[in-house]
């Protein structure tokens, strides 16, 4: 995500009886900081899953509804307590359109 454009307005100022027209445009561009909890260097399947989920802006509840699993299941996958089985890995790949372990998306 890129944060862009801060613009200052045109100002008319008077100094010692003369009028000066000041035109100033300032444009700043910077990357937004990562969201809280975003895994910058994913190491586990859960890290990749969390990264992909956060990149598309889904909550755990929304992803759980899409994959037809419990929110606690998503939480356990992301914390590395359990791994998705073959059927759930296939659902994850079908939903994201890619395997989160092998490819990441950037916005």
Long-range contacts (C-beta under 8 A, 24 or more apart in sequence): 1-31, 1-32, 1-107, 2-29, 2-30, 2-31, 2-32, 3-28, 3-29, 3-30, 3-31, 3-32, 4-28, 4-29, 42-104, 44-80, 45-77, 45-80, 45-83, 45-84, 45-100, 45-101, 46-77, 46-78, 46-79, 46-80, 47-78, 47-80, 48-100, 48-101, 48-104, 49-74, 49-77, 49-78, 49-92, 49-100, 50-78, 51-100, 51-104, 52-96, 52-100, 52-104, 52-105, 53-78, 55-104, 55-105, 55-106, 55-107, 56-96, 56-105, 63-95, 66-95, 67-91, 67-92, 67-95
